[in-house]
Amino acid sequence: MSIEQLEDNALAMVAPGKGIIAIDESTSTIKKRFDDVGIECTEENRRAYREMLLTTPNLGQYISGAILYDETLRQKTKDGVPFTQVMTRAGILPGIKVDMGAKPLAGFPGELVTEGLDGLRERLQEYAKLGAKFAKWRAVITIGEDTPSGTCIEANCHALARYAALCQEAGIVPMVEPEVLMDGDHDVEVCYDVTEATLRSLYGALYEHNIMLEGSILKASMVVPGKGSPEQLSVEEVAEATLRCLKAAVPACVPGIVFLSGGQSDEQATAHLDAMNRMGPHPWPLSFSYGRAMQSAALKLWAKDMGGNFAAAQKTVFQRAKDNGLAALGQWKSAA
């Protein structure tokens, strides 16, 4: 794939008023979500659930791409149509999660490093043949008493850069995701400092690995106090802190930034994105790549009566996509 095509796909991912739905939960993660709603985690149930999401009528109006898990990229609808075909017809780019998860970083108790580089070149070549246009790799940065260490940040950013280089070699747009977790009781200043240090390290590593930034996307976490912090911030304060941090560390040539919801409620994730876009214009489009904040309400509905609530669940998916699509334009209005 040419450099121009990588750029075109990256720009399509952050087209005005559109964002990404993340349905790339591993089998163990989706099992937890299914357990919560009393559904057995069989391959057929996973397939049926993801078919419900991906065949939502008019989803392509607000969704530009979907991040899939390996199993899902290979699956078909009950009528035998490959999911990738369903998505392409709807104008939704197929994406693929390629990392193998965060594992303990040896020598650094409590810190994690994402694995999955071994054999990645071959996997990406296969994914490209299966129709994947972009990929995702998530690094996990934990804030604690003496963490994160510089070593942890550097190790994760180095892996993200190597992954990004292999993606671009395969003609796939790399989505780089250095998630700073909300876990902990730290205040917003600590989250800001850690997020800025991580992003600076990431873009340094991407530069050293000759990544063409114009053909990549950043998936970022918002700058928020830890979940255990007594500090409460307004929607505007979160938006301002996040924007300040991104402008300090993310090059303007990046085609777009999509946010993860990372433990925020559905409404919070939408409100923060909307507030940031109302504060524009910005050097890059700001959109969403939400998983739970797009799916949780639909999963509950679908689980109640897997056949009967299909349409109602899809309606919820569409409404969440629409709300976040409007927030990506700074035009969302809260129902409250």
VEXDREN-2710 file (C-alpha; in Angstrom, 1 decimal):
% VEXDREN-2710
k/r/px/py/pz
1/MET/0.0/0.0/0.0
2/SER/1.3/3.5/-0.9
3/ILE/2.0/6.2/1.6
4/GLU/-1.0/8.1/0.2
5/GLN/-3.4/5.2/0.9
6/LEU/-2.1/5.0/4.5
7/GLU/-2.8/8.7/4.9
8/ASP/-6.2/8.4/3.2
9/ASN/-7.3/5.6/5.5
10/ALA/-6.0/7.5/8.6
11/LEU/-8.0/10.5/7.6
12/ALA/-11.1/8.4/6.9
13/MET/-10.9/7.0/10.5
14/VAL/-11.3/10.6/11.8
15/ALA/-13.7/11.9/9.2
16/PRO/-15.9/14.8/10.6
17/GLY/-18.6/13.5/12.9
18/LYS/-17.4/9.9/12.9
19/GLY/-15.4/7.7/15.3
20/ILE/-14.4/4.1/16.0
21/ILE/-16.2/1.4/17.9
22/ALA/-13.9/-0.9/19.8
23/ILE/-15.2/-4.5/19.9
24/ASP/-11.8/-6.1/20.3
25/GLU/-12.3/-7.7/23.7
26/SER/-10.3/-10.9/24.1
27/THR/-12.2/-14.1/24.9
28/SER/-11.4/-13.7/28.6
29/THR/-12.6/-10.1/28.7
30/ILE/-15.8/-10.7/26.8
31/LYS/-16.5/-13.6/29.1
32/LYS/-16.4/-11.2/32.1
33/ARG/-18.9/-8.9/30.3
34/PHE/-21.1/-11.9/29.3
35/ASP/-20.9/-13.3/32.9
36/ASP/-22.2/-9.9/34.2
37/VAL/-25.4/-10.2/32.1
38/GLY/-25.8/-14.0/32.5
39/ILE/-24.8/-15.1/28.9
40/GLU/-22.7/-18.2/28.3
41/CYS/-19.4/-17.2/26.5
42/THR/-19.6/-19.6/23.5
43/GLU/-18.1/-18.9/20.1
44/GLU/-21.6/-18.7/18.7
45/ASN/-22.8/-16.2/21.3
46/ARG/-19.8/-14.0/20.7
47/ARG/-20.4/-14.2/17.0
48/ALA/-24.1/-13.4/17.4
49/TYR/-23.4/-10.5/19.7
50/ARG/-20.9/-8.9/17.3
51/GLU/-23.2/-9.5/14.4
52/MET/-25.8/-7.5/16.3
53/LEU/-23.3/-4.6/16.7
54/LEU/-21.8/-4.6/13.2
55/THR/-25.2/-4.9/11.3
56/THR/-26.8/-2.0/13.2
57/PRO/-28.7/-0.1/10.4
58/ASN/-27.0/3.1/9.2
59/LEU/-24.1/2.6/11.7
60/GLY/-21.7/4.0/9.0
61/GLN/-23.3/7.4/9.4
62/TYR/-21.3/7.9/12.7
63/ILE/-18.8/5.0/12.7
64/SER/-15.8/5.1/10.5
65/GLY/-14.1/1.9/11.7
66/ALA/-14.4/-1.0/14.1
67/ILE/-11.5/-2.6/16.0
68/LEU/-12.0/-6.4/15.9
69/TYR/-10.5/-9.3/17.8
70/ASP/-8.7/-12.1/15.7
71/GLU/-11.7/-14.4/16.0
72/THR/-14.2/-11.7/14.9
73/LEU/-12.1/-10.7/11.8
74/ARG/-12.6/-14.2/10.5
75/GLN/-16.3/-14.6/11.4
76/LYS/-19.4/-14.3/9.2
77/THR/-23.1/-13.3/9.7
78/LYS/-25.6/-16.1/10.3
79/ASP/-26.3/-15.8/6.5
80/GLY/-22.7/-16.5/5.7
81/VAL/-21.5/-13.0/4.8
82/PRO/-18.0/-12.2/6.2
83/PHE/-18.1/-9.4/8.8
84/THR/-15.4/-7.5/6.8
85/GLN/-17.7/-7.5/3.8
86/VAL/-20.7/-6.2/5.9
87/MET/-18.4/-3.4/7.3
88/THR/-17.0/-2.4/3.9
89/ARG/-20.5/-2.1/2.5
90/ALA/-21.4/0.2/5.4
91/GLY/-18.3/2.3/4.8
92/ILE/-16.7/1.1/8.0
93/LEU/-13.0/0.3/8.0
94/PRO/-12.1/-3.1/9.6
95/GLY/-9.4/-2.8/12.3
96/ILE/-7.6/-5.5/14.3
97/LYS/-6.2/-5.6/17.8
98/VAL/-2.7/-7.2/17.5
99/ASP/-1.1/-7.0/20.9
100/MET/-1.0/-10.0/23.2
101/GLY/-1.8/-8.0/26.4
102/ALA/0.1/-6.3/29.2
103/LYS/2.4/-8.6/31.2
104/PRO/4.4/-7.8/34.4
105/LEU/7.6/-5.8/33.5
106/ALA/10.4/-7.9/35.0
107/GLY/12.4/-6.0/37.6
108/PHE/9.7/-3.4/38.1
109/PRO/7.0/-4.7/40.5
110/GLY/3.5/-3.4/39.7
111/GLU/4.4/-2.2/36.2
112/LEU/3.4/-3.7/32.9
113/VAL/4.7/-4.0/29.4
114/THR/2.7/-5.1/26.4
115/GLU/3.8/-8.2/24.5
116/GLY/3.1/-9.4/21.0
117/LEU/6.0/-8.4/18.7
118/ASP/7.1/-11.9/18.0
119/GLY/5.6/-13.1/14.8
120/LEU/3.8/-9.8/14.3
121/ARG/5.1/-9.2/10.7
122/GLU/3.5/-12.5/9.5
123/ARG/0.2/-11.8/11.4
124/LEU/-0.1/-8.3/9.9
125/GLN/0.4/-9.7/6.4
126/GLU/-2.4/-12.2/7.0
127/TYR/-4.7/-9.5/8.6
128/ALA/-4.1/-7.3/5.5
129/LYS/-5.2/-10.1/3.3
130/LEU/-8.3/-10.6/5.5
131/GLY/-9.2/-7.0/4.9
132/ALA/-7.8/-5.1/7.9
133/LYS/-7.0/-1.5/7.2
134/PHE/-5.8/-0.4/10.6
135/ALA/-4.5/-2.1/13.8
136/LYS/-4.4/-1.3/17.5
137/TRP/-1.7/-1.9/20.2
138/ARG/-2.4/-0.8/23.8
139/ALA/0.2/0.0/26.3
140/VAL/-0.8/0.3/29.9
141/ILE/0.8/2.9/32.2
142/THR/-0.1/2.6/35.9
143/ILE/0.2/5.5/38.3
144/GLY/1.2/4.6/41.9
145/GLU/3.5/5.7/44.7
146/ASP/6.7/5.4/42.7
147/THR/5.3/4.5/39.3
148/PRO/5.5/4.8/36.4
149/SER/9.2/4.4/36.1
150/GLY/11.0/5.9/33.1
151/THR/12.0/2.4/32.1
152/CYS/8.3/1.3/32.0
153/ILE/7.3/4.3/29.8
154/GLU/10.3/3.8/27.5
155/ALA/9.8/0.0/27.2
156/ASN/6.1/0.5/26.2
157/CYS/6.8/3.3/23.8
158/HIS/9.6/1.4/22.1
159/ALA/7.2/-1.6/21.6
160/LEU/4.5/0.8/20.2
161/ALA/7.1/2.2/17.8
162/ARG/8.2/-1.2/16.6
163/TYR/4.6/-2.3/16.2
164/ALA/3.8/0.9/14.2
165/ALA/6.7/0.3/11.9
166/LEU/5.6/-3.3/11.1
167/CYS/2.0/-2.0/10.5
168/GLN/3.1/0.6/8.0
169/GLU/5.4/-2.0/6.2
170/ALA/2.2/-4.1/5.8
171/GLY/0.1/-1.2/4.5
172/ILE/-1.9/-1.0/7.7
173/VAL/-2.5/2.2/9.7
174/PRO/-1.2/1.9/13.2
175/MET/-3.3/3.2/16.0
176/VAL/-1.0/3.8/19.0
177/GLU/-2.6/3.6/22.4
178/PRO/-0.6/4.5/25.5
179/GLU/-3.4/4.3/28.1
180/VAL/-2.7/6.0/31.5
181/LEU/-5.0/4.1/33.8
182/MET/-7.6/5.9/36.0
183/ASP/-6.9/3.5/38.9
184/GLY/-5.4/5.2/42.0
185/ASP/-6.1/8.2/44.1
186/HIS/-3.7/10.6/42.3
187/ASP/-4.8/14.1/41.4
188/VAL/-5.2/15.6/37.9
189/GLU/-1.7/17.2/38.0
190/VAL/-0.1/13.8/38.4
191/CYS/-2.2/12.4/35.6
192/TYR/-1.2/15.4/33.4
193/ASP/2.6/14.9/34.1
194/VAL/2.5/11.2/33.5
195/THR/0.4/11.5/30.3
196/GLU/2.7/14.3/28.9
197/ALA/5.9/12.3/29.7
198/THR/4.3/9.2/28.1
199/LEU/3.3/11.1/24.9
200/ARG/6.7/12.8/24.6
201/SER/8.4/9.4/24.9
202/LEU/6.0/7.9/22.4
203/TYR/6.6/10.5/19.7
204/GLY/10.3/10.4/20.3
205/ALA/10.3/6.6/19.7
206/LEU/8.0/6.9/16.6
207/TYR/10.4/9.4/15.2
208/GLU/13.4/7.2/15.8
209/HIS/11.6/4.3/14.1
210/ASN/10.9/6.3/10.9
211/ILE/7.2/6.2/11.4
212/MET/5.2/8.3/8.9
213/LEU/3.0/10.1/11.5
214/GLU/0.6/11.2/8.7
215/GLY/-0.3/7.5/8.3
216/SER/-0.9/6.9/12.1
217/ILE/-3.6/7.6/14.7
218/LEU/-3.2/8.3/18.4
219/LYS/-5.7/6.7/20.8
220/ALA/-5.3/8.7/24.0
221/SER/-6.6/8.6/27.5
222/MET/-8.1/11.8/29.0
223/VAL/-6.4/13.8/31.7
224/VAL/-8.5/13.0/34.8
225/PRO/-8.0/12.5/38.5
226/GLY/-7.6/8.8/39.7
227/LYS/-10.9/7.0/40.5
228/GLY/-10.0/7.0/44.2
229/SER/-9.2/10.7/44.3
230/PRO/-11.5/13.0/46.3
231/GLU/-10.9/15.7/43.7
232/GLN/-13.9/16.3/41.5
233/LEU/-13.4/18.2/38.2
234/SER/-16.0/19.8/35.9
235/VAL/-16.4/18.6/32.3
236/GLU/-14.7/21.8/31.1
237/GLU/-11.7/21.3/33.5
238/VAL/-11.1/17.8/32.2
239/ALA/-11.4/19.1/28.6
240/GLU/-9.0/21.9/29.2
241/ALA/-6.3/19.8/31.0
242/THR/-6.5/17.1/28.3
243/LEU/-6.2/19.6/25.4
244/ARG/-3.3/21.4/27.1
245/CYS/-1.4/18.1/27.5
246/LEU/-2.1/17.0/23.9
247/LYS/-0.9/20.4/22.5
248/ALA/2.3/20.1/24.5
249/ALA/3.2/16.6/23.2
250/VAL/1.4/15.5/20.0
251/PRO/2.8/16.8/16.7
252/ALA/0.3/18.7/14.5
253/CYS/0.9/16.4/11.5
254/VAL/-0.9/13.5/13.3
255/PRO/-4.1/13.1/11.2
256/GLY/-6.3/12.6/14.3
257/ILE/-6.7/11.7/18.0
258/VAL/-9.4/9.3/19.2
259/PHE/-10.1/8.9/22.9
260/LEU/-10.7/5.8/24.9
261/SER/-13.5/5.9/27.5
262/GLY/-11.2/4.1/30.1
263/GLY/-13.7/3.6/32.9
264/GLN/-15.7/6.8/32.4
265/SER/-19.5/6.5/32.3
266/ASP/-21.2/6.6/28.8
267/GLU/-22.4/10.1/29.4
268/GLN/-19.1/11.4/30.9
269/ALA/-17.1/10.1/27.9
270/THR/-19.4/11.9/25.5
271/ALA/-19.6/15.1/27.5
272/HIS/-15.8/15.4/27.7
273/LEU/-15.3/14.8/24.0
274/ASP/-18.0/17.4/23.2
275/ALA/-16.5/20.0/25.5
276/MET/-13.0/19.6/23.9
277/ASN/-14.5/20.1/20.4
278/ARG/-16.4/23.2/21.5
279/MET/-13.0/24.6/22.6
280/GLY/-11.6/24.3/19.0
281/PRO/-10.3/24.6/16.5
282/HIS/-7.4/22.2/17.2
283/PRO/-4.4/21.0/15.2
284/TRP/-6.1/17.6/14.7
285/PRO/-9.7/16.2/14.7
286/LEU/-10.7/14.8/18.1
287/SER/-13.0/11.8/18.0
288/PHE/-13.7/8.6/19.9
289/SER/-12.7/5.0/20.0
290/TYR/-15.0/3.7/22.7
291/GLY/-15.6/0.2/23.7
292/ARG/-17.7/-0.1/26.9
293/ALA/-19.2/3.4/26.4
294/MET/-20.6/2.3/23.1
295/GLN/-21.7/-1.2/24.1
296/SER/-22.7/-1.5/27.7
297/ALA/-26.4/-0.5/27.3
298/ALA/-26.8/-2.6/24.1
299/LEU/-25.3/-5.7/25.7
300/LYS/-27.7/-5.5/28.6
301/LEU/-30.7/-5.2/26.2
302/TRP/-29.4/-8.0/23.9
303/ALA/-28.7/-10.3/26.8
304/LYS/-32.3/-10.1/28.1
305/ASP/-33.7/-11.9/25.1
306/MET/-31.0/-12.5/22.5
307/GLY/-33.5/-12.9/19.6
308/GLY/-36.3/-10.6/20.7
309/ASN/-34.3/-7.5/21.7
310/PHE/-32.1/-7.4/18.6
311/ALA/-33.7/-4.3/17.1
312/ALA/-33.8/-2.5/20.5
313/ALA/-30.2/-3.3/21.2
314/GLN/-29.2/-2.0/17.7
315/LYS/-31.2/1.2/18.3
316/THR/-29.1/1.8/21.4
317/VAL/-25.8/1.2/19.5
318/PHE/-26.9/3.7/16.8
319/GLN/-27.9/6.3/19.5
320/ARG/-24.6/6.0/21.2
321/ALA/-22.8/6.3/17.9
322/LYS/-24.9/9.4/17.0
323/ASP/-24.3/11.0/20.4
324/ASN/-20.5/10.5/20.1
325/GLY/-20.5/11.6/16.4
326/LEU/-22.2/14.8/17.4
327/ALA/-19.7/15.2/20.3
328/ALA/-16.9/14.8/17.8
329/LEU/-18.3/18.0/16.1
330/GLY/-19.0/19.8/19.4
331/GLN/-22.7/19.6/18.7
332/TRP/-23.9/17.1/21.3
333/LYS/-26.8/18.1/23.6
334/SER/-27.2/16.2/26.9
335/ALA/-30.6/14.7/27.5
336/ALA/-30.4/15.6/31.1
END
